[in-house]
Amino acid sequence: MKPTLSLSLQFADKRHRDILPRHKVARWVKAALDTDAEIAVRIVDAEEGLALNKDFRKQNHATNVLTFDYAQEPVVMADLIVCAPVIAQEAVEQGKTLEAHYAHMLVHGTLHAQGWDHLKKKEAEAMEAREREVLAALGFDDPYADQTAN
C-alpha cells in the first residue's frame, strides 16, 4: 500500500509558484516516502533561508533545503524549507531545469525527514542511490550527473 501524505504548501517567496503546483510537489514528496507523512513545504527567500540556517545550523549562508524532522514513527512529521534563490542559482550552475532541481531537493529533504543522511561516505552513497532511483521513477535525469558538460 502506498503511503499517504498530508501536505501543507506555503510560499513566503512566490517567484517560482507557477512551476510548483501542489499536485507536483505532492507527487515528488510522496515518491520518496516509505511511510505515511505530514509534511509542510515552505518556499522562502534568501533572508529567511539565511536566518533559519544561521539559527539552526550555525552557518552564515542560505542553503537549498533545510529539513526539520519531528517524528519518524508512526507517521513522518517534518517541515521542508526550500530557498527559492538558492535553488535558482544552483539549477543554473548545475545545468538543470528549475523543476528538476526543485524535485531533487524535495526528494532529498523528504529522505532526510525519514532518517537518511549523507555525513559519512556509505550513508551518502546509499542516499544518493535512493535519490537517483526516486527521481528516475519520476522521469528526471540523474541529479548527480555532470550536466554542465553537455
VMD Tcl script that builds the backbone (N, CA, C; Angstrom):
set m [mol new atoms 450]
animate dup $m
set s [atomselect $m all]
$s set {name element resname resid chain x y z} {
  {N N MET 1 A 0.824 -1.176 0.000}
  {CA C MET 1 A 0.000 0.000 0.000}
  {C C MET 1 A 0.879 1.255 0.000}
  {N N LYS 2 A 0.532 2.222 -0.836}
  {CA C LYS 2 A 1.311 3.449 -0.938}
  {C C LYS 2 A 1.085 4.334 0.281}
  {N N PRO 3 A 2.140 5.025 0.714}
  {CA C PRO 3 A 1.995 5.926 1.853}
  {C C PRO 3 A 1.042 7.081 1.534}
  {N N THR 4 A 0.388 7.583 2.567}
  {CA C THR 4 A -0.455 8.764 2.408}
  {C C THR 4 A 0.351 9.991 2.828}
  {N N LEU 5 A -0.016 11.130 2.266}
  {CA C LEU 5 A 0.684 12.372 2.555}
  {C C LEU 5 A -0.323 13.471 2.849}
  {N N SER 6 A -0.141 14.105 3.985}
  {CA C SER 6 A -0.857 15.336 4.297}
  {C C SER 6 A 0.157 16.448 4.054}
  {N N LEU 7 A -0.107 17.285 3.055}
  {CA C LEU 7 A 0.865 18.290 2.626}
  {C C LEU 7 A 0.342 19.699 2.859}
  {N N SER 8 A 1.172 20.520 3.471}
  {CA C SER 8 A 0.927 21.956 3.552}
  {C C SER 8 A 1.989 22.615 2.677}
  {N N LEU 9 A 1.572 23.416 1.709}
  {CA C LEU 9 A 2.491 24.085 0.795}
  {C C LEU 9 A 2.369 25.587 0.999}
  {N N GLN 10 A 3.469 26.217 1.388}
  {CA C GLN 10 A 3.472 27.645 1.710}
  {C C GLN 10 A 4.490 28.374 0.842}
  {N N PHE 11 A 4.131 29.560 0.393}
  {CA C PHE 11 A 5.014 30.370 -0.435}
  {C C PHE 11 A 5.284 31.708 0.237}
  {N N ALA 12 A 6.379 31.799 0.982}
  {CA C ALA 12 A 6.817 33.083 1.508}
  {C C ALA 12 A 7.496 33.850 0.378}
  {N N ASP 13 A 8.098 33.119 -0.554}
  {CA C ASP 13 A 8.693 33.675 -1.774}
  {C C ASP 13 A 7.897 33.089 -2.924}
  {N N LYS 14 A 7.194 33.919 -3.644}
  {CA C LYS 14 A 6.263 33.443 -4.676}
  {C C LYS 14 A 6.882 33.361 -6.073}
  {N N ARG 15 A 8.171 33.624 -6.221}
  {CA C ARG 15 A 8.775 33.723 -7.557}
  {C C ARG 15 A 8.653 32.456 -8.404}
  {N N HIS 16 A 8.576 31.283 -7.805}
  {CA C HIS 16 A 8.502 30.035 -8.573}
  {C C HIS 16 A 7.169 29.317 -8.398}
  {N N ARG 17 A 6.193 30.015 -7.900}
  {CA C ARG 17 A 4.898 29.393 -7.607}
  {C C ARG 17 A 4.305 28.689 -8.834}
  {N N ASP 18 A 4.496 29.282 -10.003}
  {CA C ASP 18 A 3.902 28.709 -11.220}
  {C C ASP 18 A 4.490 27.350 -11.589}
  {N N ILE 19 A 5.743 27.071 -11.219}
  {CA C ILE 19 A 6.318 25.761 -11.544}
  {C C ILE 19 A 6.196 24.773 -10.384}
  {N N LEU 20 A 5.568 25.212 -9.297}
  {CA C LEU 20 A 5.405 24.356 -8.121}
  {C C LEU 20 A 3.938 24.177 -7.745}
  {N N PRO 21 A 3.125 23.708 -8.684}
  {CA C PRO 21 A 1.734 23.460 -8.301}
  {C C PRO 21 A 1.678 22.341 -7.251}
  {N N ARG 22 A 0.687 22.422 -6.416}
  {CA C ARG 22 A 0.533 21.486 -5.299}
  {C C ARG 22 A 0.625 20.022 -5.734}
  {N N HIS 23 A -0.015 19.667 -6.858}
  {CA C HIS 23 A -0.015 18.259 -7.281}
  {C C HIS 23 A 1.390 17.769 -7.619}
  {N N LYS 24 A 2.244 18.631 -8.183}
  {CA C LYS 24 A 3.623 18.220 -8.479}
  {C C LYS 24 A 4.437 18.054 -7.211}
  {N N VAL 25 A 4.344 19.033 -6.340}
  {CA C VAL 25 A 5.093 18.960 -5.078}
  {C C VAL 25 A 4.679 17.714 -4.303}
  {N N ALA 26 A 3.382 17.448 -4.236}
  {CA C ALA 26 A 2.889 16.257 -3.531}
  {C C ALA 26 A 3.422 14.985 -4.188}
  {N N ARG 27 A 3.433 14.952 -5.504}
  {CA C ARG 27 A 3.922 13.764 -6.221}
  {C C ARG 27 A 5.400 13.510 -5.926}
  {N N TRP 28 A 6.199 14.569 -5.939}
  {CA C TRP 28 A 7.637 14.427 -5.690}
  {C C TRP 28 A 7.913 13.978 -4.260}
  {N N VAL 29 A 7.244 14.592 -3.299}
  {CA C VAL 29 A 7.445 14.229 -1.893}
  {C C VAL 29 A 6.967 12.798 -1.652}
  {N N LYS 30 A 5.789 12.486 -2.151}
  {CA C LYS 30 A 5.204 11.153 -1.924}
  {C C LYS 30 A 6.074 10.046 -2.523}
  {N N ALA 31 A 6.709 10.333 -3.649}
  {CA C ALA 31 A 7.557 9.325 -4.301}
  {C C ALA 31 A 8.726 8.903 -3.416}
  {N N ALA 32 A 9.161 9.786 -2.525}
  {CA C ALA 32 A 10.297 9.490 -1.654}
  {C C ALA 32 A 9.882 8.915 -0.305}
  {N N LEU 33 A 8.584 8.790 -0.070}
  {CA C LEU 33 A 8.100 8.306 1.225}
  {C C LEU 33 A 8.046 6.791 1.308}
  {N N ASP 34 A 8.423 6.282 2.473}
  {CA C ASP 34 A 8.290 4.859 2.766}
  {C C ASP 34 A 7.152 4.609 3.750}
  {N N THR 35 A 6.615 5.671 4.332}
  {CA C THR 35 A 5.555 5.569 5.325}
  {C C THR 35 A 4.668 6.818 5.246}
  {N N ASP 36 A 3.534 6.791 5.892}
  {CA C ASP 36 A 2.631 7.936 5.896}
  {C C ASP 36 A 3.341 9.158 6.475}
  {N N ALA 37 A 2.915 10.342 6.004}
  {CA C ALA 37 A 3.615 11.548 6.440}
  {C C ALA 37 A 2.704 12.765 6.485}
  {N N GLU 38 A 3.089 13.680 7.356}
  {CA C GLU 38 A 2.515 15.022 7.431}
  {C C GLU 38 A 3.689 15.967 7.243}
  {N N ILE 39 A 3.733 16.617 6.076}
  {CA C ILE 39 A 4.890 17.441 5.730}
  {C C ILE 39 A 4.433 18.820 5.273}
  {N N ALA 40 A 5.110 19.829 5.797}
  {CA C ALA 40 A 4.913 21.203 5.338}
  {C C ALA 40 A 6.117 21.570 4.480}
  {N N VAL 41 A 5.846 22.093 3.286}
  {CA C VAL 41 A 6.894 22.589 2.402}
  {C C VAL 41 A 6.727 24.101 2.354}
  {N N ARG 42 A 7.783 24.804 2.693}
  {CA C ARG 42 A 7.743 26.269 2.683}
  {C C ARG 42 A 8.844 26.779 1.748}
  {N N ILE 43 A 8.440 27.545 0.747}
  {CA C ILE 43 A 9.372 28.146 -0.197}
  {C C ILE 43 A 9.700 29.538 0.340}
  {N N VAL 44 A 10.982 29.793 0.607}
  {CA C VAL 44 A 11.391 31.037 1.263}
  {C C VAL 44 A 12.365 31.841 0.403}
  {N N ASP 45 A 12.562 33.104 0.800}
  {CA C ASP 45 A 13.544 33.962 0.143}
  {C C ASP 45 A 14.903 33.791 0.838}
  {N N ALA 46 A 15.913 34.477 0.329}
  {CA C ALA 46 A 17.267 34.336 0.871}
  {C C ALA 46 A 17.357 34.807 2.319}
  {N N GLU 47 A 16.623 35.849 2.665}
  {CA C GLU 47 A 16.672 36.380 4.025}
  {C C GLU 47 A 16.179 35.345 5.045}
  {N N GLU 48 A 15.029 34.738 4.775}
  {CA C GLU 48 A 14.502 33.733 5.696}
  {C C GLU 48 A 15.377 32.480 5.688}
  {N N GLY 49 A 15.851 32.095 4.506}
  {CA C GLY 49 A 16.731 30.933 4.410}
  {C C GLY 49 A 18.009 31.129 5.213}
  {N N LEU 50 A 18.597 32.322 5.129}
  {CA C LEU 50 A 19.804 32.641 5.889}
  {C C LEU 50 A 19.526 32.613 7.389}
  {N N ALA 51 A 18.441 33.255 7.800}
  {CA C ALA 51 A 18.111 33.305 9.233}
  {C C ALA 51 A 17.931 31.907 9.817}
  {N N LEU 52 A 17.205 31.050 9.105}
  {CA C LEU 52 A 16.975 29.689 9.607}
  {C C LEU 52 A 18.267 28.876 9.639}
  {N N ASN 53 A 19.071 28.986 8.596}
  {CA C ASN 53 A 20.325 28.232 8.552}
  {C C ASN 53 A 21.284 28.720 9.640}
  {N N LYS 54 A 21.271 30.008 9.891}
  {CA C LYS 54 A 22.112 30.587 10.946}
  {C C LYS 54 A 21.654 30.114 12.326}
  {N N ASP 55 A 20.344 30.196 12.565}
  {CA C ASP 55 A 19.794 29.830 13.869}
  {C C ASP 55 A 19.930 28.342 14.179}
  {N N PHE 56 A 19.671 27.494 13.187}
  {CA C PHE 56 A 19.588 26.057 13.461}
  {C C PHE 56 A 20.832 25.260 13.081}
  {N N ARG 57 A 21.621 25.766 12.138}
  {CA C ARG 57 A 22.818 25.020 11.731}
  {C C ARG 57 A 24.097 25.808 11.965}
  {N N LYS 58 A 23.943 27.050 12.470}
  {CA C LYS 58 A 25.093 27.916 12.773}
  {C C LYS 58 A 25.952 28.171 11.539}
  {N N GLN 59 A 25.305 28.255 10.364}
  {CA C GLN 59 A 26.015 28.536 9.116}
  {C C GLN 59 A 25.518 29.863 8.557}
  {N N ASN 60 A 26.444 30.697 8.129}
  {CA C ASN 60 A 26.123 32.058 7.733}
  {C C ASN 60 A 25.856 32.182 6.226}
  {N N HIS 61 A 24.961 31.350 5.728}
  {CA C HIS 61 A 24.533 31.427 4.328}
  {C C HIS 61 A 23.191 30.709 4.195}
  {N N ALA 62 A 22.443 31.109 3.186}
  {CA C ALA 62 A 21.198 30.385 2.892}
  {C C ALA 62 A 21.587 29.084 2.198}
  {N N THR 63 A 20.848 28.028 2.440}
  {CA C THR 63 A 21.114 26.737 1.807}
  {C C THR 63 A 19.896 26.322 0.994}
  {N N ASN 64 A 20.046 25.295 0.169}
  {CA C ASN 64 A 18.961 24.904 -0.737}
  {C C ASN 64 A 17.746 24.352 0.006}
  {N N VAL 65 A 17.950 23.388 0.886}
  {CA C VAL 65 A 16.820 22.808 1.620}
  {C C VAL 65 A 17.231 22.510 3.057}
  {N N LEU 66 A 16.356 22.860 3.964}
  {CA C LEU 66 A 16.516 22.517 5.379}
  {C C LEU 66 A 15.379 21.582 5.753}
  {N N THR 67 A 15.709 20.521 6.463}
  {CA C THR 67 A 14.691 19.580 6.916}
  {C C THR 67 A 14.613 19.624 8.431}
  {N N PHE 68 A 13.419 19.908 8.912}
  {CA C PHE 68 A 13.156 19.851 10.347}
  {C C PHE 68 A 12.261 18.637 10.559}
  {N N ASP 69 A 12.857 17.560 11.062}
  {CA C ASP 69 A 12.077 16.337 11.274}
  {C C ASP 69 A 11.706 16.230 12.744}
  {N N TYR 70 A 10.419 16.022 12.960}
  {CA C TYR 70 A 9.884 15.994 14.324}
  {C C TYR 70 A 9.542 14.585 14.779}
  {N N ALA 71 A 9.198 13.723 13.846}
  {CA C ALA 71 A 8.855 12.334 14.175}
  {C C ALA 71 A 9.040 11.484 12.926}
  {N N GLN 72 A 9.408 10.228 13.138}
  {CA C GLN 72 A 9.513 9.285 12.027}
  {C C GLN 72 A 8.515 8.144 12.164}
  {N N GLU 73 A 8.018 7.941 13.371}
  {CA C GLU 73 A 7.050 6.866 13.607}
  {C C GLU 73 A 5.958 7.354 14.535}
  {N N PRO 74 A 4.751 6.910 14.400}
  {CA C PRO 74 A 4.262 6.042 13.330}
  {C C PRO 74 A 4.061 6.794 12.010}
  {N N VAL 75 A 4.128 8.131 12.077}
  {CA C VAL 75 A 3.965 8.958 10.891}
  {C C VAL 75 A 5.142 9.925 10.824}
  {N N VAL 76 A 5.706 10.092 9.645}
  {CA C VAL 76 A 6.762 11.082 9.460}
  {C C VAL 76 A 6.129 12.463 9.583}
  {N N MET 77 A 6.719 13.307 10.417}
  {CA C MET 77 A 6.261 14.686 10.567}
  {C C MET 77 A 7.472 15.589 10.374}
  {N N ALA 78 A 7.388 16.502 9.394}
  {CA C ALA 78 A 8.547 17.336 9.090}
  {C C ALA 78 A 8.148 18.612 8.368}
  {N N ASP 79 A 9.040 19.587 8.458}
  {CA C ASP 79 A 8.967 20.808 7.660}
  {C C ASP 79 A 10.158 20.790 6.712}
  {N N LEU 80 A 9.903 21.080 5.444}
  {CA C LEU 80 A 10.969 21.234 4.458}
  {C C LEU 80 A 10.984 22.697 4.051}
  {N N ILE 81 A 12.099 23.349 4.278}
  {CA C ILE 81 A 12.264 24.759 3.933}
  {C C ILE 81 A 13.164 24.817 2.704}
  {N N VAL 82 A 12.620 25.362 1.620}
  {CA C VAL 82 A 13.360 25.401 0.355}
  {C C VAL 82 A 13.584 26.867 -0.021}
  {N N CYS 83 A 14.837 27.229 -0.252}
  {CA C CYS 83 A 15.196 28.620 -0.531}
  {C C CYS 83 A 15.203 28.864 -2.043}
  {N N ALA 84 A 14.199 29.601 -2.516}
  {CA C ALA 84 A 13.999 29.827 -3.950}
  {C C ALA 84 A 15.221 30.403 -4.666}
  {N N PRO 85 A 15.863 31.463 -4.155}
  {CA C PRO 85 A 17.009 31.993 -4.897}
  {C C PRO 85 A 18.200 31.042 -4.943}
  {N N VAL 86 A 18.394 30.249 -3.904}
  {CA C VAL 86 A 19.492 29.270 -3.916}
  {C C VAL 86 A 19.193 28.177 -4.936}
  {N N ILE 87 A 17.956 27.711 -4.976}
  {CA C ILE 87 A 17.561 26.685 -5.949}
  {C C ILE 87 A 17.782 27.208 -7.368}
  {N N ALA 88 A 17.371 28.448 -7.613}
  {CA C ALA 88 A 17.524 29.040 -8.950}
  {C C ALA 88 A 18.995 29.131 -9.344}
  {N N GLN 89 A 19.837 29.585 -8.431}
  {CA C GLN 89 A 21.276 29.717 -8.708}
  {C C GLN 89 A 21.915 28.351 -8.951}
  {N N GLU 90 A 21.607 27.389 -8.108}
  {CA C GLU 90 A 22.186 26.049 -8.265}
  {C C GLU 90 A 21.729 25.392 -9.563}
  {N N ALA 91 A 20.467 25.583 -9.929}
  {CA C ALA 91 A 19.967 24.983 -11.175}
  {C C ALA 91 A 20.779 25.485 -12.363}
  {N N VAL 92 A 21.058 26.777 -12.401}
  {CA C VAL 92 A 21.865 27.350 -13.485}
  {C C VAL 92 A 23.283 26.781 -13.433}
  {N N GLU 93 A 23.892 26.803 -12.256}
  {CA C GLU 93 A 25.268 26.312 -12.084}
  {C C GLU 93 A 25.401 24.841 -12.468}
  {N N GLN 94 A 24.368 24.051 -12.193}
  {CA C GLN 94 A 24.420 22.606 -12.446}
  {C C GLN 94 A 23.838 22.226 -13.804}
  {N N GLY 95 A 23.368 23.200 -14.556}
  {CA C GLY 95 A 22.819 22.923 -15.886}
  {C C GLY 95 A 21.535 22.118 -15.845}
  {N N LYS 96 A 20.701 22.370 -14.816}
  {CA C LYS 96 A 19.433 21.658 -14.645}
  {C C LYS 96 A 18.273 22.620 -14.835}
  {N N THR 97 A 17.107 22.063 -15.114}
  {CA C THR 97 A 15.920 22.910 -15.120}
  {C C THR 97 A 15.556 23.215 -13.668}
  {N N LEU 98 A 14.857 24.306 -13.492}
  {CA C LEU 98 A 14.393 24.686 -12.160}
  {C C LEU 98 A 13.505 23.585 -11.586}
  {N N GLU 99 A 12.615 23.051 -12.399}
  {CA C GLU 99 A 11.712 21.986 -11.956}
  {C C GLU 99 A 12.489 20.761 -11.487}
  {N N ALA 100 A 13.494 20.349 -12.253}
  {CA C ALA 100 A 14.285 19.170 -11.886}
  {C C ALA 100 A 15.021 19.387 -10.569}
  {N N HIS 101 A 15.539 20.599 -10.365}
  {CA C HIS 101 A 16.279 20.847 -9.127}
  {C C HIS 101 A 15.336 20.915 -7.923}
  {N N TYR 102 A 14.174 21.529 -8.092}
  {CA C TYR 102 A 13.186 21.515 -7.006}
  {C C TYR 102 A 12.783 20.080 -6.670}
  {N N ALA 103 A 12.512 19.274 -7.685}
  {CA C ALA 103 A 12.134 17.879 -7.439}
  {C C ALA 103 A 13.227 17.169 -6.644}
  {N N HIS 104 A 14.495 17.369 -7.058}
  {CA C HIS 104 A 15.602 16.731 -6.371}
  {C C HIS 104 A 15.680 17.177 -4.907}
  {N N MET 105 A 15.586 18.475 -4.666}
  {CA C MET 105 A 15.721 18.969 -3.300}
  {C C MET 105 A 14.548 18.540 -2.416}
  {N N LEU 106 A 13.362 18.420 -2.992}
  {CA C LEU 106 A 12.218 17.944 -2.201}
  {C C LEU 106 A 12.342 16.448 -1.898}
  {N N VAL 107 A 12.833 15.673 -2.846}
  {CA C VAL 107 A 13.106 14.253 -2.587}
  {C C VAL 107 A 14.202 14.140 -1.522}
  {N N HIS 108 A 15.262 14.918 -1.680}
  {CA C HIS 108 A 16.379 14.920 -0.735}
  {C C HIS 108 A 15.884 15.248 0.684}
  {N N GLY 109 A 15.120 16.320 0.816}
  {CA C GLY 109 A 14.595 16.719 2.117}
  {C C GLY 109 A 13.661 15.684 2.719}
  {N N THR 110 A 12.850 15.067 1.872}
  {CA C THR 110 A 11.918 14.027 2.342}
  {C C THR 110 A 12.680 12.815 2.858}
  {N N LEU 111 A 13.765 12.457 2.200}
  {CA C LEU 111 A 14.589 11.348 2.690}
  {C C LEU 111 A 15.210 11.706 4.044}
  {N N HIS 112 A 15.713 12.945 4.185}
  {CA C HIS 112 A 16.238 13.376 5.491}
  {C C HIS 112 A 15.171 13.234 6.572}
  {N N ALA 113 A 13.931 13.593 6.247}
  {CA C ALA 113 A 12.837 13.517 7.226}
  {C C ALA 113 A 12.597 12.093 7.708}
  {N N GLN 114 A 13.031 11.119 6.907}
  {CA C GLN 114 A 12.849 9.708 7.263}
  {C C GLN 114 A 14.115 9.091 7.855}
  {N N GLY 115 A 15.122 9.930 8.116}
  {CA C GLY 115 A 16.324 9.437 8.778}
  {C C GLY 115 A 17.516 9.203 7.872}
  {N N TRP 116 A 17.368 9.397 6.581}
  {CA C TRP 116 A 18.507 9.257 5.674}
  {C C TRP 116 A 19.488 10.399 5.932}
  {N N ASP 117 A 20.774 10.132 5.732}
  {CA C ASP 117 A 21.770 11.182 5.907}
  {C C ASP 117 A 22.931 10.959 4.953}
  {N N HIS 118 A 23.833 11.929 4.887}
  {CA C HIS 118 A 24.962 11.828 3.966}
  {C C HIS 118 A 26.243 12.362 4.599}
  {N N LEU 119 A 26.360 12.223 5.915}
  {CA C LEU 119 A 27.554 12.709 6.605}
  {C C LEU 119 A 28.745 11.771 6.415}
  {N N LYS 120 A 28.474 10.490 6.321}
  {CA C LYS 120 A 29.539 9.500 6.099}
  {C C LYS 120 A 29.437 8.985 4.673}
  {N N LYS 121 A 30.562 8.516 4.137}
  {CA C LYS 121 A 30.618 8.102 2.737}
  {C C LYS 121 A 29.578 7.036 2.390}
  {N N LYS 122 A 29.449 5.998 3.206}
  {CA C LYS 122 A 28.479 4.928 2.918}
  {C C LYS 122 A 27.049 5.441 2.965}
  {N N GLU 123 A 26.770 6.320 3.944}
  {CA C GLU 123 A 25.433 6.932 4.030}
  {C C GLU 123 A 25.147 7.762 2.787}
  {N N ALA 124 A 26.131 8.554 2.376}
  {CA C ALA 124 A 25.968 9.419 1.198}
  {C C ALA 124 A 25.714 8.586 -0.058}
  {N N GLU 125 A 26.460 7.500 -0.215}
  {CA C GLU 125 A 26.274 6.630 -1.387}
  {C C GLU 125 A 24.871 6.029 -1.398}
  {N N ALA 126 A 24.408 5.578 -0.234}
  {CA C ALA 126 A 23.075 4.976 -0.152}
  {C C ALA 126 A 21.990 6.015 -0.420}
  {N N MET 127 A 22.148 7.196 0.161}
  {CA C MET 127 A 21.145 8.242 -0.021}
  {C C MET 127 A 21.104 8.701 -1.483}
  {N N GLU 128 A 22.261 8.904 -2.080}
  {CA C GLU 128 A 22.312 9.327 -3.480}
  {C C GLU 128 A 21.715 8.267 -4.398}
  {N N ALA 129 A 21.954 7.001 -4.100}
  {CA C ALA 129 A 21.368 5.922 -4.902}
  {C C ALA 129 A 19.842 5.953 -4.796}
  {N N ARG 130 A 19.343 6.170 -3.602}
  {CA C ARG 130 A 17.887 6.248 -3.409}
  {C C ARG 130 A 17.309 7.467 -4.136}
  {N N GLU 131 A 17.994 8.600 -4.073}
  {CA C GLU 131 A 17.547 9.796 -4.788}
  {C C GLU 131 A 17.485 9.531 -6.295}
  {N N ARG 132 A 18.526 8.906 -6.823}
  {CA C ARG 132 A 18.550 8.583 -8.260}
  {C C ARG 132 A 17.363 7.697 -8.644}
  {N N GLU 133 A 17.099 6.693 -7.808}
  {CA C GLU 133 A 16.009 5.752 -8.052}
  {C C GLU 133 A 14.649 6.468 -8.054}
  {N N VAL 134 A 14.408 7.292 -7.050}
  {CA C VAL 134 A 13.134 8.016 -6.940}
  {C C VAL 134 A 12.976 8.988 -8.104}
  {N N LEU 135 A 14.016 9.744 -8.389}
  {CA C LEU 135 A 13.927 10.744 -9.458}
  {C C LEU 135 A 13.779 10.096 -10.828}
  {N N ALA 136 A 14.426 8.972 -11.051}
  {CA C ALA 136 A 14.266 8.254 -12.329}
  {C C ALA 136 A 12.817 7.799 -12.494}
  {N N ALA 137 A 12.217 7.304 -11.407}
  {CA C ALA 137 A 10.826 6.865 -11.457}
  {C C ALA 137 A 9.889 8.038 -11.756}
  {N N LEU 138 A 10.309 9.241 -11.383}
  {CA C LEU 138 A 9.524 10.450 -11.649}
  {C C LEU 138 A 9.819 11.042 -13.036}
  {N N GLY 139 A 10.796 10.450 -13.732}
  {CA C GLY 139 A 11.122 10.920 -15.077}
  {C C GLY 139 A 12.223 11.965 -15.146}
  {N N PHE 140 A 12.985 12.118 -14.061}
  {CA C PHE 140 A 14.075 13.094 -14.037}
  {C C PHE 140 A 15.422 12.400 -14.236}
  {N N ASP 141 A 16.373 13.133 -14.807}
  {CA C ASP 141 A 17.733 12.639 -15.002}
  {C C ASP 141 A 18.445 12.496 -13.665}
  {N N ASP 142 A 19.550 11.779 -13.682}
  {CA C ASP 142 A 20.413 11.600 -12.522}
  {C C ASP 142 A 20.839 12.985 -12.012}
  {N N PRO 143 A 20.470 13.336 -10.793}
  {CA C PRO 143 A 20.799 14.677 -10.290}
  {C C PRO 143 A 22.278 14.876 -10.008}
  {N N TYR 144 A 23.050 13.783 -9.970}
  {CA C TYR 144 A 24.456 13.885 -9.666}
  {C C TYR 144 A 25.343 13.780 -10.905}
  {N N ALA 145 A 24.724 13.569 -12.063}
  {CA C ALA 145 A 25.496 13.532 -13.306}
  {C C ALA 145 A 25.946 14.950 -13.641}
  {N N ASP 146 A 27.116 15.082 -14.209}
  {CA C ASP 146 A 27.617 16.400 -14.600}
  {C C ASP 146 A 26.887 16.848 -15.861}
  {N N GLN 147 A 25.892 17.703 -15.669}
  {CA C GLN 147 A 25.085 18.158 -16.785}
  {C C GLN 147 A 25.605 19.460 -17.383}
  {N N THR 148 A 26.638 20.054 -16.775}
  {CA C THR 148 A 27.193 21.295 -17.325}
  {C C THR 148 A 28.127 21.001 -18.496}
  {N N ALA 149 A 28.513 19.741 -18.668}
  {CA C ALA 149 A 29.422 19.372 -19.760}
  {C C ALA 149 A 28.690 19.166 -21.083}
  {N N ASN 150 A 27.360 19.175 -21.052}
  {CA C ASN 150 A 26.583 18.952 -22.279}
  {C C ASN 150 A 26.728 20.078 -23.259}
}
mol reanalyze $m
mol bondsrecalc $m
mol representation Tube
mol addrep $m
